[in-house]
Amino acid sequence: MIENEKQQQQQQQPKEMSASSRARREGRDGGFSFQITTTIIFFFSMSFFVLFMGMFISDHVKKFVLSQDFYFPQFSPSSTTTTSWPRTTSLTATPLCNYSSSLNSNSTMTTRRTRTTMKGLADWVAPKEQQLWHSMRDKELMWLASMSPLVEDYPFNRTPKVAFMFLARGRLPLQPIWERFFKGHDGLFSIYLHCPPGFNEEPSESSVFFKRRIPSQQVQWGTATMIDAERRLLANALLDFSNERFVLLSETCIPVFNFTTVYNYLINSNHSFLGSFDDPRPMGRGRYNKRMWPIVSLSDWRKGSQWFEVNRKLAIKIISDQKYYPVFREHCRPPCYMDEHYLPTLVTKLHPELNSNRSLTWVDWTTGGSHPKRFVRRDVSESLLNRIRSGFNCSYNGNYTTSICFLFARKFHPSTLEPLLRIAPTMLGFDP
């Protein structure tokens, strides 16, 4: 019996060993198959990831190295024509049909950005595009316009230009007079229009005013918005490095001399022309707010005309001011009017030596009141223009006395256009 049991055990052992071996082999085979499957999946996953990353990096490197495309603000601060610029691609400005946008932080303005390619220095100093529209807010605009090169010698052919900046309520009813004034003087002037945001009329393509509007905001008389608009005009004009002199005008202004006389008078002047004087009357010192002290004291307080002309150095100082402007905005409110006090006080504080303390725009205050006389059709005559042109004496460059004290005049009603056009060719020396 014992032998039989041994034999049965010996017969069962191979069977058990065989089953165990098969189980181990099957386990090894299953594990091996799982490893192979996992390896294949991992390999394909890594291959797909590497392929995707390669395509992504290649596309971006190609864009950066080959085309060098970037997004830049769409501004094109040029004059109607430019002089002696290399033939290079300029910044592209997107023309907009609706100019009723506001550029502050709560703005609903619709802006567009165009992919542009920078080619050379000319694109920065004098872009050739006529459109002045851009997507910059005022803070960005002032920052960019405040940049000034420390190297005095320009690395390009620079013909200094006069920037004519119109702060207008809408259309320019006396535009034909200005068209004759600018005719034949391309490359010596730039034009900038600040109109109400809702105004979207555009002159013909042949006009020097075509697409010369800048991004604007609503302006209310007697408030800080007037100064905001003036600074906005200056900043846009400063973006063109060829602009050397800056004149603020309104839609009621007219020139009283021809372009050549005006240009030479401004370009050759050592001073800016901004009225600034100490007025002891209630409408002068009486408007001073003691809360302005110590930034602005009563001895600093000045008054003057809103209509100014400044050189490039002073224009940069005006749009760069972050010390005095907030004080005026906060404490100079009606019956204090910022447009009559801020710039006269600022210029006296910063650079009184650069200012002639007089305006180049003539107005008639003989009728009294808070506004000057408005001239209508029956008022226009050669004697009126002669009185404006040579009826005064003033100092020029501090060297000699001249009878040419005013280059512009206001306020002229639209009805004055016909008589002005009739006498302008001979009286003012315009081309007929």
RODOLUM-219285 format. One line per 4 residues: number of its first residue (from 0); their letters; for each residue x, y, z of C-alpha. Coordinates in steps of 0.25 Angstrom, whole numbers, plus 5000, padded with zeros to 4 digits. Last residue first. Layout:
NUM> A> X,Y,Z | ...
END
This chain:
431> PDFG> 4977,5533,4772 | 4990,5530,4780 | 4990,5536,4793 | 4996,5550,4795
427> LMTP> 4988,5554,4807 | 4982,5566,4801 | 4983,5562,4787 | 4978,5548,4787
423> AIRL> 4970,5550,4800 | 4960,5561,4796 | 4949,5552,4789 | 4952,5540,4798
419> LPEL> 4950,5548,4810 | 4937,5554,4805 | 4931,5541,4802 | 4936,5534,4815
415> TSPH> 4930,5544,4824 | 4917,5537,4825 | 4923,5526,4832 | 4925,5535,4845
411> FKRA> 4940,5539,4848 | 4945,5539,4862 | 4957,5540,4861 | 4970,5545,4855
407> FLFC> 4984,5539,4851 | 4998,5544,4849 | 4998,5555,4859 | 5010,5564,4864
403> ISTT> 5015,5568,4850 | 5018,5583,4853 | 5032,5579,4858 | 5041,5584,4869
399> YNGN> 5055,5578,4869 | 5065,5569,4877 | 5056,5561,4887 | 5053,5550,4877
395> YSCN> 5042,5559,4872 | 5037,5571,4880 | 5023,5577,4878 | 5016,5588,4871
391> FGSR> 5002,5588,4866 | 4993,5593,4854 | 5000,5585,4844 | 4993,5572,4841
387> IRNL> 4981,5574,4849 | 4978,5588,4845 | 4981,5584,4831 | 4971,5573,4832
383> LSES> 4960,5582,4837 | 4963,5593,4827 | 4962,5583,4816 | 4948,5579,4820
379> VDRR> 4940,5569,4827 | 4930,5574,4837 | 4918,5573,4827 | 4920,5558,4826
375> VFRK> 4920,5555,4841 | 4931,5556,4852 | 4929,5551,4866 | 4934,5559,4877
371> PHSG> 4941,5553,4888 | 4934,5544,4899 | 4933,5546,4914 | 4927,5560,4913
367> GTTW> 4932,5573,4907 | 4930,5578,4893 | 4945,5583,4892 | 4950,5569,4893
363> DVWT> 4954,5567,4879 | 4963,5555,4876 | 4977,5554,4870 | 4984,5540,4869
359> LSRN> 4999,5541,4871 | 4998,5541,4886 | 5008,5549,4895 | 5017,5545,4907
355> SNLE> 5029,5543,4898 | 5032,5530,4904 | 5045,5521,4904 | 5051,5529,4916
351> PHLK> 5039,5526,4925 | 5042,5511,4924 | 5036,5503,4935 | 5028,5511,4944
347> TVLT> 5024,5522,4934 | 5020,5511,4924 | 5011,5504,4934 | 5004,5517,4939
343> PLYH> 5001,5522,4925 | 4997,5507,4921 | 4988,5505,4933 | 4981,5519,4934
339> EDMY> 4972,5522,4922 | 4969,5508,4917 | 4967,5504,4932 | 4955,5513,4935
335> CPPR> 4953,5517,4949 | 4938,5521,4951 | 4937,5510,4948 | 4947,5499,4952
331> CHER> 4962,5500,4955 | 4964,5491,4968 | 4964,5477,4963 | 4969,5478,4948
327> FVPY> 4978,5489,4952 | 4985,5481,4963 | 4985,5468,4953 | 4992,5477,4942
323> YKQD> 5003,5482,4951 | 5011,5470,4954 | 5009,5461,4943 | 5014,5470,4931
319> SIIK> 5019,5462,4920 | 5009,5467,4910 | 5013,5482,4913 | 5028,5479,4914
315> IALK> 5028,5472,4900 | 5021,5484,4894 | 5032,5494,4901 | 5043,5486,4894
311> RNVE> 5036,5486,4880 | 5033,5500,4879 | 5020,5507,4884 | 5008,5515,4878
307> FWQS> 4996,5518,4886 | 4981,5521,4886 | 4976,5519,4900 | 4979,5534,4903
303> GKRW> 4986,5537,4917 | 4986,5537,4932 | 4996,5534,4942 | 4997,5529,4956
299> DSLS> 5012,5526,4961 | 5011,5537,4972 | 4998,5531,4977 | 5005,5518,4979
295> VIPW> 5004,5505,4971 | 5009,5492,4977 | 5009,5498,4991 | 4997,5502,4990
291> MRKN> 4986,5498,4980 | 4976,5498,4991 | 4977,5513,4992 | 4969,5513,4979
287> YRGR> 4973,5525,4970 | 4961,5531,4962 | 4962,5544,4968 | 4976,5545,4964
283> GMPR> 4971,5547,4950 | 4956,5550,4948 | 4956,5556,4961 | 4966,5566,4956
279> PDDF> 4981,5565,4959 | 4985,5559,4946 | 4999,5554,4945 | 5002,5551,4931
275> SGLF> 5004,5539,4921 | 5000,5540,4906 | 5007,5529,4899 | 5016,5531,4887
271> SHNS> 5028,5522,4887 | 5042,5528,4886 | 5055,5528,4878 | 5047,5530,4865
267> NILY> 5052,5527,4851 | 5043,5515,4849 | 5031,5523,4853 | 5032,5536,4845
263> NYVT> 5038,5528,4833 | 5025,5520,4833 | 5015,5531,4835 | 5022,5540,4824
259> TFNF> 5023,5528,4814 | 5008,5524,4817 | 5002,5537,4814 | 4998,5547,4825
255> VPIC> 4985,5549,4832 | 4981,5534,4834 | 4967,5531,4838 | 4961,5526,4851
251> TESL> 4947,5522,4853 | 4949,5507,4852 | 4959,5508,4864 | 4974,5509,4864
247> LVFR> 4986,5504,4872 | 4999,5505,4866 | 5011,5496,4868 | 5025,5498,4863
243> ENSF> 5036,5488,4860 | 5028,5476,4853 | 5039,5468,4846 | 5039,5457,4857
239> DLLA> 5024,5454,4854 | 5019,5447,4867 | 5019,5461,4873 | 5007,5465,4865
235> NALL> 4999,5454,4872 | 5003,5459,4886 | 5000,5473,4883 | 4986,5470,4878
231> RREA> 4984,5461,4891 | 4989,5472,4900 | 4980,5482,4894 | 4968,5472,4895
227> DIMT> 4971,5470,4910 | 4973,5484,4912 | 4958,5487,4907 | 4954,5474,4915
223> ATGW> 4958,5481,4928 | 4945,5490,4927 | 4941,5504,4922 | 4935,5499,4909
219> QVQQ> 4932,5484,4908 | 4940,5475,4899 | 4936,5461,4896 | 4947,5451,4892
215> SPIR> 4956,5450,4880 | 4964,5441,4872 | 4971,5450,4861 | 4965,5455,4849
211> RKFF> 4975,5458,4837 | 4968,5449,4827 | 4966,5459,4816 | 4969,5473,4822
207> VSSE> 4979,5476,4811 | 4967,5474,4801 | 4968,5466,4788 | 4962,5454,4795
203> SPEE> 4950,5461,4798 | 4946,5465,4812 | 4941,5455,4822 | 4929,5456,4831
199> NFGP> 4929,5447,4843 | 4925,5456,4855 | 4921,5448,4867 | 4934,5448,4874
195> PCHL> 4934,5464,4874 | 4946,5469,4865 | 4961,5470,4867 | 4968,5472,4854
191> YISF> 4982,5471,4851 | 4990,5478,4839 | 5005,5477,4836 | 5013,5487,4829
187> LGDH> 5026,5490,4821 | 5025,5477,4812 | 5015,5483,4802 | 5015,5498,4801
183> GKFF> 5008,5500,4788 | 4994,5503,4794 | 4994,5504,4809 | 4987,5518,4810
179> REWI> 4978,5515,4798 | 4973,5502,4805 | 4972,5511,4818 | 4962,5521,4812
175> PQLP> 4954,5509,4806 | 4953,5503,4820 | 4945,5515,4826 | 4933,5506,4829
171> LRGR> 4942,5496,4836 | 4933,5485,4840 | 4931,5481,4855 | 4933,5488,4868
167> ALFM> 4948,5490,4864 | 4961,5489,4871 | 4970,5491,4859 | 4985,5488,4860
163> FAVK> 4994,5494,4850 | 5007,5487,4851 | 5019,5495,4845 | 5030,5487,4838
159> PTRN> 5045,5486,4840 | 5051,5479,4828 | 5059,5468,4833 | 5069,5459,4824
155> FPYD> 5072,5448,4833 | 5081,5444,4845 | 5076,5457,4852 | 5087,5464,4860
151> EVLP> 5082,5467,4874 | 5085,5454,4880 | 5077,5453,4893 | 5065,5448,4885
147> SMSA> 5051,5452,4891 | 5040,5442,4896 | 5028,5450,4901 | 5020,5446,4890
143> LWML> 5020,5431,4894 | 5016,5434,4908 | 5005,5444,4904 | 4999,5434,4894
139> EKDR> 4999,5423,4904 | 4992,5431,4915 | 4982,5437,4904 | 4978,5423,4899
135> MSHW> 4985,5417,4887 | 4977,5411,4876 | 4981,5420,4864 | 4975,5429,4854
131> LQQE> 4985,5439,4847 | 4982,5434,4833 | 4991,5440,4823 | 5001,5429,4822
127> KPAV> 5015,5433,4820 | 5021,5430,4833 | 5031,5441,4838 | 5040,5438,4849
123> WDAL> 5037,5424,4852 | 5035,5418,4839 | 5046,5426,4833 | 5056,5418,4843
119> GKMT> 5054,5405,4835 | 5046,5393,4831 | 5036,5390,4841 | 5025,5380,4837
115> TRTR> 5011,5382,4841 | 5000,5373,4845 | 4988,5382,4847 | 4980,5385,4859
111> RTTM> 4966,5390,4859 | 4958,5398,4869 | 4944,5399,4873 | 4942,5410,4884
107> TSNS> 4933,5407,4896 | 4942,5414,4905 | 4941,5413,4920 | 4956,5414,4921
103> NLSS> 4957,5426,4912 | 4958,5426,4897 | 4944,5430,4893 | 4938,5427,4879
99> SYNC> 4929,5434,4870 | 4939,5434,4858 | 4931,5424,4850 | 4937,5421,4836
95> LPTA> 4950,5416,4841 | 4963,5415,4833 | 4973,5406,4839 | 4987,5412,4839
91> TLST> 4998,5404,4834 | 5012,5408,4838 | 5021,5411,4827 | 5028,5402,4816
87> TRPW> 5041,5409,4811 | 5045,5418,4801 | 5055,5426,4808 | 5049,5440,4813
83> STTT> 5054,5453,4806 | 5041,5461,4809 | 5028,5457,4814 | 5014,5461,4809
79> TSSP> 5001,5462,4816 | 5008,5462,4829 | 5011,5449,4836 | 5007,5443,4850
75> SFQP> 5003,5430,4845 | 4998,5422,4857 | 4993,5408,4858 | 4998,5403,4871
71> FYFD> 5008,5391,4868 | 5006,5376,4866 | 5018,5369,4862 | 5023,5362,4849
67> QSLV> 5037,5359,4848 | 5035,5352,4834 | 5046,5342,4834 | 5051,5340,4848
63> FKKV> 5039,5342,4856 | 5029,5336,4847 | 5038,5324,4844 | 5041,5322,4859
59> HDSI> 5026,5322,4862 | 5023,5312,4851 | 5035,5303,4855 | 5031,5303,4869
55> FMGM> 5017,5299,4867 | 5021,5288,4856 | 5032,5283,4865 | 5022,5282,4877
51> FLVF> 5012,5274,4870 | 5022,5264,4864 | 5028,5263,4878 | 5015,5260,4884
47> FSMS> 5011,5250,4873 | 5024,5243,4875 | 5022,5243,4890 | 5008,5237,4889
43> FFFI> 5012,5227,4878 | 5024,5222,4887 | 5015,5222,4900 | 5005,5213,4893
39> ITTT> 5015,5204,4887 | 5022,5202,4901 | 5009,5200,4908 | 5005,5189,4897
35> IQFS> 5019,5182,4899 | 5018,5183,4914 | 5004,5177,4914 | 5009,5165,4904
31> FGGD> 5021,5163,4914 | 5012,5162,4926 | 5002,5152,4919 | 5014,5143,4914
27> RGER> 5020,5143,4928 | 5007,5140,4934 | 5004,5129,4924 | 5018,5123,4926
23> RARS> 5016,5124,4941 | 5002,5117,4940 | 5008,5107,4930 | 5019,5104,4940
19> SASM> 5009,5102,4951 | 5001,5092,4943 | 5013,5084,4939 | 5018,5084,4953
15> EKPQ> 5004,5079,4958 | 5004,5068,4947 | 5018,5064,4950 | 5015,5063,4965
11> QQQQ> 5002,5055,4963 | 5009,5043,4957 | 5020,5042,4968 | 5009,5043,4978
7> QQKE> 5001,5032,4972 | 5014,5023,4972 | 5017,5027,4986 | 5003,5023,4990
3> NEIM> 5004,5010,4983 | 5018,5007,4990 | 5011,5009,5003 | 5000,5000,5000
END
